[in-house]
Amino acid sequence: MPGDKKVDMEKLRQAQGDDSLRMANKGEVSNITGYAVGTVSPFGLQGGVDVVVDQNVLSLASLIMGSGKDDTLLKLSQADFVSAFQGTFVPLAL
């Protein structure tokens, strides 16, 4: 999600076909992703995690995101991100 946007939870629920989706708490984030809150990366997640990204990132020249470490961020060109990303791009922004 671009930093100036917020997730529309209803759009996310519709995109995933799951009306029960909600924001995870700190413990759930760590248990589900293997990363601490604030460090979650769209890469290297533990199995079974569906990764969706707002389609607005496709208009960005570069993306800065969590790396899984609390002292490091990843910066990728949009083309490199699209090439490496194995999730789904959907409209999620409010």
C-alpha positions as semicolon CSV with decimal commas, in nm:
position;residue;x (nm);y (nm);z (nm)
1;M;0,000;0,000;0,000
2;P;0,146;0,340;-0,087
3;G;0,234;0,526;0,234
4;D;-0,025;0,799;0,179
5;K;-0,313;0,550;0,145
6;K;-0,510;0,328;0,381
7;V;-0,654;-0,017;0,320
8;D;-1,026;-0,035;0,257
9;M;-1,102;-0,350;0,458
10;E;-1,425;-0,410;0,268
11;K;-1,234;-0,412;-0,063
12;L;-0,983;-0,655;0,089
13;R;-1,260;-0,882;0,217
14;Q;-1,422;-0,882;-0,127
15;A;-1,092;-0,945;-0,308
16;Q;-1,015;-1,241;-0,081
17;G;-1,373;-1,367;-0,065
18;D;-1,362;-1,370;0,315
19;D;-1,599;-1,153;0,518
20;S;-1,417;-1,243;0,841
21;L;-1,086;-1,073;0,752
22;R;-0,962;-0,816;1,005
23;M;-0,638;-0,646;1,100
24;A;-0,402;-0,877;1,287
25;N;-0,267;-0,795;1,631
26;K;0,110;-0,790;1,705
27;G;0,125;-1,152;1,814
28;E;-0,070;-1,271;1,512
29;V;0,154;-1,073;1,274
30;S;0,463;-1,239;1,419
31;N;0,311;-1,588;1,428
32;I;0,166;-1,570;1,077
33;T;0,443;-1,389;0,889
34;G;0,753;-1,466;1,093
35;Y;0,824;-1,091;1,105
36;A;0,768;-0,829;1,375
37;V;0,512;-0,552;1,320
38;G;0,674;-0,276;1,114
39;T;0,920;-0,509;0,943
40;V;0,686;-0,730;0,737
41;S;0,811;-0,789;0,384
42;P;0,607;-0,919;0,090
43;F;0,894;-1,165;0,032
44;G;1,006;-1,469;0,231
45;L;0,680;-1,518;0,416
46;Q;0,604;-1,849;0,581
47;G;0,381;-2,081;0,377
48;G;0,010;-2,027;0,339
49;V;0,009;-1,647;0,340
50;D;-0,180;-1,484;0,053
51;V;-0,002;-1,160;-0,032
52;V;-0,204;-0,883;-0,196
53;V;-0,072;-0,541;-0,289
54;D;-0,270;-0,235;-0,383
55;Q;-0,257;-0,179;-0,758
56;N;-0,157;0,186;-0,699
57;V;0,202;0,069;-0,642
58;L;0,219;-0,002;-1,015
59;S;0,232;0,374;-1,078
60;L;0,534;0,426;-0,850
61;A;0,890;0,443;-0,986
62;S;1,028;0,268;-0,678
63;L;0,896;0,102;-0,365
64;I;1,034;0,103;-0,011
65;M;0,917;-0,179;0,211
66;G;0,994;-0,390;0,516
67;S;1,286;-0,631;0,497
68;G;1,210;-0,849;0,796
69;K;1,467;-0,664;1,006
70;D;1,395;-0,367;1,230
71;D;1,697;-0,170;1,109
72;T;1,675;-0,229;0,732
73;L;1,430;-0,139;0,455
74;L;1,421;-0,266;0,097
75;K;1,410;-0,029;-0,197
76;L;1,321;-0,181;-0,533
77;S;1,237;-0,033;-0,868
78;Q;0,876;-0,093;-0,964
79;A;0,992;-0,325;-1,245
80;D;1,208;-0,532;-1,006
81;F;0,925;-0,551;-0,753
82;V;0,675;-0,668;-1,015
83;S;0,924;-0,927;-1,141
84;A;0,994;-1,069;-0,792
85;F;0,644;-1,038;-0,641
86;Q;0,444;-1,361;-0,629
87;G;0,117;-1,221;-0,498
88;T;-0,181;-1,038;-0,646
89;F;-0,233;-0,672;-0,736
90;V;-0,584;-0,550;-0,651
91;P;-0,753;-0,215;-0,579
92;L;-0,743;-0,185;-0,199
93;A;-0,708;0,185;-0,119
94;L;-0,981;0,394;0,043
